[in-house]
């Protein structure tokens, strides 16, 4: 289980349970995705590098810090979008880069349809945001793209992971830490996580 960080925070467990509930409506669902994202991003950024920065308080000079690293948020479209607002609450100057992948319904493999990354990387750390780490195909493909772009540190932040997706991401990119609210039992024959929460995109955007 090295490099896998399931949250043990009681607030995450409480909010995730409400998120799973089939009676939770889209509005509440979006609010919960945002709130859980805040808590997971807090945990996932615990090792960001700092540099020293002096600051004047109203009373005296103080030794302080500022974040040294430029952070990129990479939501996997479309369900990852709902996690951006929460991440921005903690990292307001983070850049958001979109990489569009969809899952082919027959092969369950990711197909890239949108990528406007500039030639040179503009960030040193990327947080990939996707509520569901299901087969792991999209996560692996996104890490592939970010590594080709030249990003040195990449982390995955998701709400629920399936053992299958975790195993694939770990096998292909063992150095990428995986931050999750929970690890579930397995995938069903359609690639959905059991017990999961259903389709995270449909439930956020009211398209179920
Ligand atoms: N995507 C979802 O939205 N839900 C799952 O369970 C798996 C992939």
py3Dmol code that shows the C-alpha trace and the ligand (Angstrom):
import py3Dmol

protein = """\
ATOM      1  CA  UNK A   1       0.000   0.000   0.000  1.00  0.00           C
ATOM      2  CA  UNK A   2       2.990   2.320  -0.284  1.00  0.00           C
ATOM      3  CA  UNK A   3       2.181   5.679  -1.813  1.00  0.00           C
ATOM      4  CA  UNK A   4      -1.566   5.257  -1.190  1.00  0.00           C
ATOM      5  CA  UNK A   5      -3.116   7.653   1.283  1.00  0.00           C
ATOM      6  CA  UNK A   6      -6.730   6.869   2.191  1.00  0.00           C
ATOM      7  CA  UNK A   7      -7.927   9.704   4.406  1.00  0.00           C
ATOM      8  CA  UNK A   8      -8.632   8.828   8.021  1.00  0.00           C
ATOM      9  CA  UNK A   9     -10.275  12.172   8.770  1.00  0.00           C
ATOM     10  CA  UNK A  10     -13.746  11.824  10.365  1.00  0.00           C
ATOM     11  CA  UNK A  11     -15.115  14.747   8.348  1.00  0.00           C
ATOM     12  CA  UNK A  12     -14.120  13.001   5.125  1.00  0.00           C
ATOM     13  CA  UNK A  13     -15.837   9.759   6.223  1.00  0.00           C
ATOM     14  CA  UNK A  14     -18.982  11.628   7.225  1.00  0.00           C
ATOM     15  CA  UNK A  15     -19.217  13.693   4.052  1.00  0.00           C
ATOM     16  CA  UNK A  16     -18.385  10.752   1.787  1.00  0.00           C
ATOM     17  CA  UNK A  17     -21.261   8.758   3.261  1.00  0.00           C
ATOM     18  CA  UNK A  18     -23.669  11.586   2.448  1.00  0.00           C
ATOM     19  CA  UNK A  19     -22.161  11.750  -1.039  1.00  0.00           C
ATOM     20  CA  UNK A  20     -22.754   8.041  -1.644  1.00  0.00           C
ATOM     21  CA  UNK A  21     -26.423   8.275  -0.581  1.00  0.00           C
ATOM     22  CA  UNK A  22     -28.661   7.919  -3.647  1.00  0.00           C
ATOM     23  CA  UNK A  23     -31.076  10.418  -2.092  1.00  0.00           C
ATOM     24  CA  UNK A  24     -28.489  13.228  -2.089  1.00  0.00           C
ATOM     25  CA  UNK A  25     -29.524  15.725  -4.785  1.00  0.00           C
ATOM     26  CA  UNK A  26     -27.156  17.358  -7.307  1.00  0.00           C
ATOM     27  CA  UNK A  27     -26.825  20.613  -5.421  1.00  0.00           C
ATOM     28  CA  UNK A  28     -25.811  18.908  -2.178  1.00  0.00           C
ATOM     29  CA  UNK A  29     -23.656  16.455  -4.137  1.00  0.00           C
ATOM     30  CA  UNK A  30     -21.653  19.325  -5.678  1.00  0.00           C
ATOM     31  CA  UNK A  31     -21.250  20.964  -2.275  1.00  0.00           C
ATOM     32  CA  UNK A  32     -19.949  17.717  -0.773  1.00  0.00           C
ATOM     33  CA  UNK A  33     -17.520  17.103  -3.661  1.00  0.00           C
ATOM     34  CA  UNK A  34     -16.126  20.607  -3.119  1.00  0.00           C
ATOM     35  CA  UNK A  35     -15.844  20.162   0.656  1.00  0.00           C
ATOM     36  CA  UNK A  36     -14.196  16.744   0.470  1.00  0.00           C
ATOM     37  CA  UNK A  37     -11.803  18.108  -2.153  1.00  0.00           C
ATOM     38  CA  UNK A  38     -10.728  20.833   0.309  1.00  0.00           C
ATOM     39  CA  UNK A  39      -9.952  18.223   2.963  1.00  0.00           C
ATOM     40  CA  UNK A  40      -8.092  15.906   0.588  1.00  0.00           C
ATOM     41  CA  UNK A  41      -6.089  18.736  -0.985  1.00  0.00           C
ATOM     42  CA  UNK A  42      -5.093  19.832   2.513  1.00  0.00           C
ATOM     43  CA  UNK A  43      -3.685  16.345   3.095  1.00  0.00           C
ATOM     44  CA  UNK A  44      -2.113  16.023  -0.361  1.00  0.00           C
ATOM     45  CA  UNK A  45      -0.221  19.320  -0.069  1.00  0.00           C
ATOM     46  CA  UNK A  46       1.386  18.561   3.313  1.00  0.00           C
ATOM     47  CA  UNK A  47       4.830  18.211   1.707  1.00  0.00           C
ATOM     48  CA  UNK A  48       4.863  21.278  -0.566  1.00  0.00           C
ATOM     49  CA  UNK A  49       8.180  23.112  -0.407  1.00  0.00           C
ATOM     50  CA  UNK A  50       8.425  26.494   1.300  1.00  0.00           C
ATOM     51  CA  UNK A  51      10.831  29.382   1.061  1.00  0.00           C
ATOM     52  CA  UNK A  52      11.599  31.900   3.767  1.00  0.00           C
ATOM     53  CA  UNK A  53       9.769  35.215   3.627  1.00  0.00           C
ATOM     54  CA  UNK A  54      10.024  38.074   6.054  1.00  0.00           C
ATOM     55  CA  UNK A  55       6.852  39.949   6.858  1.00  0.00           C
ATOM     56  CA  UNK A  56       6.046  43.031   8.929  1.00  0.00           C
ATOM     57  CA  UNK A  57       3.250  42.549  11.442  1.00  0.00           C
ATOM     58  CA  UNK A  58       1.699  45.710  12.924  1.00  0.00           C
ATOM     59  CA  UNK A  59       4.151  45.223  15.824  1.00  0.00           C
ATOM     60  CA  UNK A  60       7.406  43.789  14.537  1.00  0.00           C
ATOM     61  CA  UNK A  61       9.242  41.907  11.814  1.00  0.00           C
ATOM     62  CA  UNK A  62       8.473  38.190  11.636  1.00  0.00           C
ATOM     63  CA  UNK A  63      10.140  35.293   9.882  1.00  0.00           C
ATOM     64  CA  UNK A  64       7.602  33.588   7.656  1.00  0.00           C
ATOM     65  CA  UNK A  65       7.205  31.393   4.618  1.00  0.00           C
ATOM     66  CA  UNK A  66       5.665  31.341   1.192  1.00  0.00           C
ATOM     67  CA  UNK A  67       4.995  28.404  -1.081  1.00  0.00           C
ATOM     68  CA  UNK A  68       7.964  27.786  -3.334  1.00  0.00           C
ATOM     69  CA  UNK A  69       6.265  25.545  -5.855  1.00  0.00           C
ATOM     70  CA  UNK A  70       3.892  26.480  -8.618  1.00  0.00           C
ATOM     71  CA  UNK A  71       0.941  24.122  -8.507  1.00  0.00           C
ATOM     72  CA  UNK A  72      -1.174  22.973 -11.436  1.00  0.00           C
ATOM     73  CA  UNK A  73      -4.624  21.460 -11.029  1.00  0.00           C
ATOM     74  CA  UNK A  74      -5.555  18.963 -13.710  1.00  0.00           C
ATOM     75  CA  UNK A  75      -9.206  17.923 -13.435  1.00  0.00           C
ATOM     76  CA  UNK A  76     -10.094  14.915 -15.530  1.00  0.00           C
ATOM     77  CA  UNK A  77     -13.167  16.040 -17.470  1.00  0.00           C
ATOM     78  CA  UNK A  78     -15.868  16.110 -16.690  1.00  0.00           C
ATOM     79  CA  UNK A  79     -16.296  14.784 -13.150  1.00  0.00           C
ATOM     80  CA  UNK A  80     -12.996  16.248 -11.947  1.00  0.00           C
ATOM     81  CA  UNK A  81     -14.281  19.790 -12.532  1.00  0.00           C
ATOM     82  CA  UNK A  82     -16.286  19.681  -9.314  1.00  0.00           C
ATOM     83  CA  UNK A  83     -13.097  19.293  -7.277  1.00  0.00           C
ATOM     84  CA  UNK A  84     -11.437  22.431  -8.712  1.00  0.00           C
ATOM     85  CA  UNK A  85     -13.383  24.932  -6.597  1.00  0.00           C
ATOM     86  CA  UNK A  86     -12.381  23.130  -3.410  1.00  0.00           C
ATOM     87  CA  UNK A  87      -8.748  22.962  -4.479  1.00  0.00           C
ATOM     88  CA  UNK A  88      -8.775  26.681  -5.372  1.00  0.00           C
ATOM     89  CA  UNK A  89      -9.989  27.560  -1.888  1.00  0.00           C
ATOM     90  CA  UNK A  90      -6.628  26.380  -0.565  1.00  0.00           C
ATOM     91  CA  UNK A  91      -4.511  27.152  -3.632  1.00  0.00           C
ATOM     92  CA  UNK A  92      -6.040  30.305  -5.143  1.00  0.00           C
ATOM     93  CA  UNK A  93      -3.151  30.921  -7.512  1.00  0.00           C
ATOM     94  CA  UNK A  94      -2.977  27.370  -8.828  1.00  0.00           C
ATOM     95  CA  UNK A  95      -3.169  27.085 -12.591  1.00  0.00           C
ATOM     96  CA  UNK A  96      -5.863  24.830 -14.016  1.00  0.00           C
ATOM     97  CA  UNK A  97      -4.945  22.783 -17.055  1.00  0.00           C
ATOM     98  CA  UNK A  98      -7.570  20.756 -18.884  1.00  0.00           C
ATOM     99  CA  UNK A  99      -6.881  17.426 -20.474  1.00  0.00           C
ATOM    100  CA  UNK A 100      -9.991  15.890 -22.005  1.00  0.00           C
ATOM    101  CA  UNK A 101     -10.262  12.121 -21.966  1.00  0.00           C
ATOM    102  CA  UNK A 102     -13.346  10.011 -22.403  1.00  0.00           C
ATOM    103  CA  UNK A 103     -13.748   6.348 -21.679  1.00  0.00           C
ATOM    104  CA  UNK A 104     -14.665   4.280 -24.705  1.00  0.00           C
ATOM    105  CA  UNK A 105     -17.738   2.365 -23.582  1.00  0.00           C
ATOM    106  CA  UNK A 106     -16.703  -0.851 -25.343  1.00  0.00           C
ATOM    107  CA  UNK A 107     -12.984  -1.021 -24.612  1.00  0.00           C
ATOM    108  CA  UNK A 108     -13.204   1.005 -21.335  1.00  0.00           C
ATOM    109  CA  UNK A 109      -9.912   2.613 -22.517  1.00  0.00           C
ATOM    110  CA  UNK A 110      -9.284   6.394 -22.380  1.00  0.00           C
ATOM    111  CA  UNK A 111      -9.377   8.428 -25.598  1.00  0.00           C
ATOM    112  CA  UNK A 112      -7.726  11.902 -25.527  1.00  0.00           C
ATOM    113  CA  UNK A 113      -9.845  14.600 -27.187  1.00  0.00           C
ATOM    114  CA  UNK A 114      -8.532  17.878 -25.679  1.00  0.00           C
ATOM    115  CA  UNK A 115      -5.021  18.980 -24.738  1.00  0.00           C
ATOM    116  CA  UNK A 116      -3.791  22.591 -25.002  1.00  0.00           C
ATOM    117  CA  UNK A 117      -0.757  22.359 -22.727  1.00  0.00           C
ATOM    118  CA  UNK A 118       1.949  24.839 -23.766  1.00  0.00           C
ATOM    119  CA  UNK A 119       5.306  23.452 -24.905  1.00  0.00           C
ATOM    120  CA  UNK A 120       7.174  24.137 -21.644  1.00  0.00           C
ATOM    121  CA  UNK A 121       5.723  23.173 -18.250  1.00  0.00           C
ATOM    122  CA  UNK A 122       4.568  26.211 -16.244  1.00  0.00           C
ATOM    123  CA  UNK A 123       4.216  24.359 -12.928  1.00  0.00           C
ATOM    124  CA  UNK A 124       6.425  22.076 -10.849  1.00  0.00           C
ATOM    125  CA  UNK A 125       3.687  20.068  -9.118  1.00  0.00           C
ATOM    126  CA  UNK A 126       0.443  18.804 -10.659  1.00  0.00           C
ATOM    127  CA  UNK A 127      -2.547  17.515  -8.742  1.00  0.00           C
ATOM    128  CA  UNK A 128      -4.735  15.329 -10.933  1.00  0.00           C
ATOM    129  CA  UNK A 129      -8.350  15.597  -9.793  1.00  0.00           C
ATOM    130  CA  UNK A 130     -10.847  12.847 -10.539  1.00  0.00           C
ATOM    131  CA  UNK A 131     -13.549  11.702  -8.098  1.00  0.00           C
ATOM    132  CA  UNK A 132     -13.433   8.089  -9.267  1.00  0.00           C
ATOM    133  CA  UNK A 133     -10.262   6.034  -9.735  1.00  0.00           C
ATOM    134  CA  UNK A 134     -12.080   3.163 -11.456  1.00  0.00           C
ATOM    135  CA  UNK A 135     -10.134   1.225 -14.100  1.00  0.00           C
ATOM    136  CA  UNK A 136      -7.262   3.680 -13.714  1.00  0.00           C
ATOM    137  CA  UNK A 137      -7.013   4.133 -17.480  1.00  0.00           C
ATOM    138  CA  UNK A 138      -7.702   7.889 -17.471  1.00  0.00           C
ATOM    139  CA  UNK A 139      -5.382   8.503 -14.525  1.00  0.00           C
ATOM    140  CA  UNK A 140      -2.520   6.604 -16.180  1.00  0.00           C
ATOM    141  CA  UNK A 141      -3.094   8.412 -19.498  1.00  0.00           C
ATOM    142  CA  UNK A 142      -3.139  11.799 -17.711  1.00  0.00           C
ATOM    143  CA  UNK A 143       0.101  11.065 -15.866  1.00  0.00           C
ATOM    144  CA  UNK A 144       1.618  10.000 -19.216  1.00  0.00           C
ATOM    145  CA  UNK A 145       0.661  13.379 -20.719  1.00  0.00           C
ATOM    146  CA  UNK A 146       1.978  15.365 -17.731  1.00  0.00           C
ATOM    147  CA  UNK A 147       5.280  13.481 -17.696  1.00  0.00           C
ATOM    148  CA  UNK A 148       5.719  14.148 -21.435  1.00  0.00           C
ATOM    149  CA  UNK A 149       5.004  17.826 -20.642  1.00  0.00           C
ATOM    150  CA  UNK A 150       7.921  17.702 -18.173  1.00  0.00           C
ATOM    151  CA  UNK A 151       6.203  18.030 -14.789  1.00  0.00           C
ATOM    152  CA  UNK A 152       8.488  16.688 -12.078  1.00  0.00           C
ATOM    153  CA  UNK A 153       5.995  15.921  -9.295  1.00  0.00           C
ATOM    154  CA  UNK A 154       2.530  14.521  -9.898  1.00  0.00           C
ATOM    155  CA  UNK A 155      -0.086  13.473  -7.363  1.00  0.00           C
ATOM    156  CA  UNK A 156      -3.523  11.911  -7.838  1.00  0.00           C
ATOM    157  CA  UNK A 157      -6.403  13.158  -5.682  1.00  0.00           C
ATOM    158  CA  UNK A 158      -9.715  11.294  -5.890  1.00  0.00           C
ATOM    159  CA  UNK A 159     -12.740  10.499  -3.782  1.00  0.00           C
ATOM    160  CA  UNK A 160     -13.144   6.738  -4.245  1.00  0.00           C
ATOM    161  CA  UNK A 161     -10.646   4.251  -5.617  1.00  0.00           C
ATOM    162  CA  UNK A 162     -11.227   0.693  -6.823  1.00  0.00           C
ATOM    163  CA  UNK A 163      -8.466  -1.858  -6.155  1.00  0.00           C
ATOM    164  CA  UNK A 164      -8.191  -2.386  -9.931  1.00  0.00           C
ATOM    165  CA  UNK A 165      -7.540   1.296 -10.671  1.00  0.00           C
ATOM    166  CA  UNK A 166      -5.152   1.714  -7.775  1.00  0.00           C
ATOM    167  CA  UNK A 167      -3.172  -1.342  -8.912  1.00  0.00           C
ATOM    168  CA  UNK A 168      -2.911  -0.070 -12.496  1.00  0.00           C
ATOM    169  CA  UNK A 169      -1.819   3.444 -11.513  1.00  0.00           C
ATOM    170  CA  UNK A 170       0.717   2.048  -9.049  1.00  0.00           C
ATOM    171  CA  UNK A 171       2.080  -0.409 -11.595  1.00  0.00           C
ATOM    172  CA  UNK A 172       2.510   2.222 -14.330  1.00  0.00           C
ATOM    173  CA  UNK A 173       3.509   5.194 -12.181  1.00  0.00           C
ATOM    174  CA  UNK A 174       4.655   3.897  -8.791  1.00  0.00           C
ATOM    175  CA  UNK A 175       6.060   7.282  -7.702  1.00  0.00           C
ATOM    176  CA  UNK A 176       2.670   9.046  -7.989  1.00  0.00           C
ATOM    177  CA  UNK A 177       1.038   9.335  -4.545  1.00  0.00           C
ATOM    178  CA  UNK A 178      -2.678   8.468  -4.519  1.00  0.00           C
ATOM    179  CA  UNK A 179      -4.856  10.447  -2.095  1.00  0.00           C
ATOM    180  CA  UNK A 180      -8.390   9.100  -1.642  1.00  0.00           C
ATOM    181  CA  UNK A 181     -11.365   9.492   0.648  1.00  0.00           C
ATOM    182  CA  UNK A 182     -12.006   5.715   0.498  1.00  0.00           C
ATOM    183  CA  UNK A 183     -11.009   2.476  -1.185  1.00  0.00           C
ATOM    184  CA  UNK A 184     -13.996   0.406  -2.304  1.00  0.00           C
ATOM    185  CA  UNK A 185     -14.511  -3.287  -3.118  1.00  0.00           C
ATOM    186  CA  UNK A 186     -14.324  -3.724  -6.887  1.00  0.00           C
ATOM    187  CA  UNK A 187     -15.540  -2.706 -10.337  1.00  0.00           C
ATOM    188  CA  UNK A 188     -18.735  -4.059 -11.862  1.00  0.00           C
ATOM    189  CA  UNK A 189     -18.917  -5.319 -15.456  1.00  0.00           C
ATOM    190  CA  UNK A 190     -19.522  -1.757 -16.727  1.00  0.00           C
ATOM    191  CA  UNK A 191     -16.471  -0.341 -14.994  1.00  0.00           C
ATOM    192  CA  UNK A 192     -18.398   1.309 -12.143  1.00  0.00           C
ATOM    193  CA  UNK A 193     -17.054   1.167  -8.622  1.00  0.00           C
ATOM    194  CA  UNK A 194     -18.995  -0.949  -6.073  1.00  0.00           C
ATOM    195  CA  UNK A 195     -20.471   0.252  -3.822  1.00  0.00           C
ATOM    196  CA  UNK A 196     -19.187   3.615  -5.087  1.00  0.00           C
ATOM    197  CA  UNK A 197     -21.599   6.473  -5.595  1.00  0.00           C
ATOM    198  CA  UNK A 198     -22.852   5.923  -9.128  1.00  0.00           C
ATOM    199  CA  UNK A 199     -21.795   8.202 -11.976  1.00  0.00           C
ATOM    200  CA  UNK A 200     -19.942  11.131 -10.417  1.00  0.00           C
ATOM    201  CA  UNK A 201     -20.406  13.298 -13.530  1.00  0.00           C
ATOM    202  CA  UNK A 202     -24.131  12.666 -13.876  1.00  0.00           C
ATOM    203  CA  UNK A 203     -24.736  13.212 -10.172  1.00  0.00           C
ATOM    204  CA  UNK A 204     -22.860  16.550 -10.140  1.00  0.00           C
ATOM    205  CA  UNK A 205     -24.314  17.916 -13.325  1.00  0.00           C
ATOM    206  CA  UNK A 206     -27.844  16.573 -12.945  1.00  0.00           C
ATOM    207  CA  UNK A 207     -27.660  14.469 -16.107  1.00  0.00           C
ATOM    208  CA  UNK A 208     -28.533  11.075 -14.663  1.00  0.00           C
TER     209      UNK A 208
END
"""
ligand_1 = """\
8
LIG
N -16.888 6.840 -13.075
C -17.906 7.157 -12.259
O -18.456 8.250 -12.338
N -18.326 6.246 -11.363
C -17.748 5.040 -11.243
O -18.167 4.262 -10.397
C -16.677 4.722 -12.105
C -16.256 5.645 -13.009
"""
view = py3Dmol.view(width=600, height=400)
view.addModel(protein, "pdb")
view.setStyle({"model": 0}, {"cartoon": {"style": "trace"}})
view.addModel(ligand_1, "xyz")
view.setStyle({"model": 1}, {"stick": {}})
view.zoomTo()
view.show()
